[in-house]
Amino acid sequence: MTQTRLITPVLVGGAIILMLGFAIRASFGVFQIPIASEFGWPRAEFSLAIAIQNLAWGIGQPIFGAIAEKFGDRKAIVLGALLYALGLVLSAFATQPWQHDLLEIFVGFGIAGTGFGVILAVVGRAASDENRSLTLGIATAAGSAGQVFGAPVAEALLSQFPWQTVFVIFSVTILAAMAALPLLRSPARTAHHGQTEPMGTVLKRALKDPSFTLIFLGFFSCGYQLAFITAHFPAMVTEMCGAVPPGSLLAAVGIESLSTLGAVAISLIGLANIAGTIFAGWAGRHYSKKYALAIIYLLRTIAAAAFILAPMTPATVLVFSLVMGALWLATVPLTSGLIADLYGLRYMGTLYGVVFFSHQLGAFLGVWLGGRLYDIAGDYTLVWWVGVGMGAFSALVHLPVKDRALQAQPA
């Protein structure tokens, strides 16, 4: 049965796995320059590998949702962790672009098995109706907590070890996260809210619903923006930002190089997003989720446009990171909660996985296009403006979404 307490063992266990898994995922942008420099590759090569990782994550999300719903959540999570670790270890020995491209498929599927689609469904089922939206926000914030230390830890490790060794260290870390599995005990799907319809029936109804289509389309730009920034922002800051002034506060706290500033920017995004996702979960409990989503996408659009129009300095990088961070994963508890409201909880993992595929299509485009246009134009300005336009599109498409459950599908 669901629990009326806000903080439960299920939430704690899910938060630990999300935090460690996303700490690793958020660090890949830090490896852009070291790997490209070692092999003399253009920026698009390793960017394509990260883009394929994001696409595999999107393809794997509904697959792992279905695996969890058929064979059990914990089996799906263990399978994801094994694939994650395998991809990282084998990548440490890859010396050709095509090898990284292939192995990032394993990493992407591993992220799918240990990420939001599976774990938010577990957490959502274990929460009470009253606490569900806020609980999903807290679990999502745990992923941001991982982002706070993921990139700086990777940067620190790279100062001591070659990137290959860091990949192996990360593979051990994701396997260690499985120590939290015993905490992930949630109600059985078949008994939840009396929802007994087959998955195919629920999925077919969702695919025919215009609101589901709009949510699917709107999540595309979220993936584009987040994946582009995660993969390219450290390099963008390193190459386009004004120097850190000697004797400044940043220099005094040890942030003297632009590469360090780029890693810290990713960390600040994660730090601000802890508060942002929890607030989004609270807002979804009290206000319309679709309007909250539209506001988040609008604010992202304004922040991104203002940042690229202003001269890039360490100060603007820090301000943008905090603002964007507050909006970063705030879409996740609202989107997953909206899907639960509309179609019920039993197959939430699979339905969220379908919508998340759109997110990862956008992620693939953002990461790959970022590297490709960088090689053509020599900077990231054009691809940044594409993301601004996509954010405005997502703000608009959420407005017609209905936020009431379908009559034929109890929630």
ZIKAGI-V928518 format. One record per backbone hydrogen bond with DSSP energy under -1.0 kcal/mol. NH is the residue of the N-H (numbers start at 0). CO is the residue of the C=O. If there is no record, write none. Layout:
# ZIKAGI-V928518
NH,CO + NH,CO
This chain:
# ZIKAGI-V928518
2,125 + 11,7 + 12,8 + 13,9 + 14,10 + 15,11 + 16,12 + 17,13 + 18,14 + 19,15 + 20,16 + 21,17 + 22,18 + 23,19 + 24,20 + 25,21 + 26,23 + 27,24 + 29,26 + 30,27 + 31,28 + 34,30 + 35,31 + 36,32 + 37,33 + 38,34 + 39,35 + 40,35 + 44,41 + 46,42 + 47,43 + 48,44 + 49,45 + 50,46 + 51,47 + 52,48 + 53,49 + 54,50 + 55,51 + 56,52 + 57,53 + 58,54 + 59,55 + 60,56 + 63,59 + 64,60 + 65,61 + 66,62 + 67,63 + 68,64 + 69,65 + 70,66 + 71,67 + 75,71 + 76,72 + 77,73 + 78,74 + 79,75 + 80,76 + 81,77 + 82,78 + 83,79 + 84,80 + 85,81 + 86,82 + 87,83 + 88,84 + 89,85 + 90,86 + 91,87 + 92,89 + 93,90 + 99,95 + 100,96 + 101,97 + 102,98 + 103,99 + 104,101 + 106,102 + 107,103 + 108,104 + 109,105 + 110,106 + 111,107 + 112,108 + 113,109 + 118,114 + 119,115 + 121,117 + 122,118 + 123,119 + 124,120 + 125,121 + 131,127 + 134,130 + 135,131 + 136,132 + 137,133 + 138,134 + 139,135 + 140,136 + 141,137 + 143,139 + 144,140 + 145,141 + 146,142 + 147,143 + 149,145 + 152,148 + 153,149 + 154,150 + 155,151 + 156,152 + 157,153 + 159,156 + 160,156 + 165,161 + 166,162 + 167,163 + 168,164 + 169,165 + 170,166 + 171,167 + 172,168 + 173,169 + 174,170 + 175,171 + 176,172 + 177,174 + 178,175 + 179,176 + 180,177 + 182,179 + 183,180 + 184,182 + 191,188 + 194,191 + 201,197 + 202,198 + 203,199 + 204,200 + 205,201 + 206,202 + 207,203 + 208,205 + 212,208 + 213,209 + 214,210 + 215,211 + 216,212 + 217,213 + 218,214 + 219,216 + 222,218 + 223,219 + 224,220 + 225,221 + 226,222 + 227,223 + 228,224 + 229,225 + 230,226 + 231,227 + 232,228 + 235,231 + 236,232 + 237,233 + 238,234 + 239,235 + 240,236 + 241,311 + 247,244 + 251,247 + 252,248 + 253,250 + 254,249 + 255,253 + 260,256 + 261,257 + 262,258 + 263,259 + 264,260 + 265,261 + 266,262 + 267,263 + 268,264 + 269,265 + 270,266 + 271,267 + 272,268 + 275,271 + 276,272 + 277,273 + 278,274 + 279,275 + 280,276 + 281,277 + 282,278 + 283,279 + 285,281 + 286,282 + 291,287 + 292,288 + 293,289 + 294,290 + 295,291 + 296,292 + 297,293 + 298,294 + 299,295 + 300,296 + 301,297 + 302,298 + 303,299 + 304,300 + 305,301 + 306,302 + 307,303 + 308,304 + 309,305 + 316,312 + 317,313 + 318,314 + 319,315 + 320,316 + 321,317 + 322,318 + 323,319 + 324,320 + 325,321 + 331,328 + 334,330 + 335,331 + 336,332 + 337,333 + 338,334 + 339,335 + 340,336 + 341,337 + 342,338 + 343,339 + 347,344 + 350,346 + 351,347 + 352,348 + 353,349 + 354,350 + 355,351 + 356,352 + 358,354 + 359,355 + 360,356 + 361,357 + 362,358 + 363,359 + 364,360 + 365,361 + 366,362 + 367,363 + 368,364 + 369,365 + 370,366 + 371,367 + 372,368 + 373,369 + 374,370 + 375,371 + 376,372 + 377,373 + 383,379 + 384,380 + 385,381 + 386,382 + 387,383 + 388,384 + 389,385 + 390,386 + 391,387 + 392,388 + 393,389 + 394,390 + 395,391 + 396,392 + 397,393 + 398,395 + 405,341 + 408,405
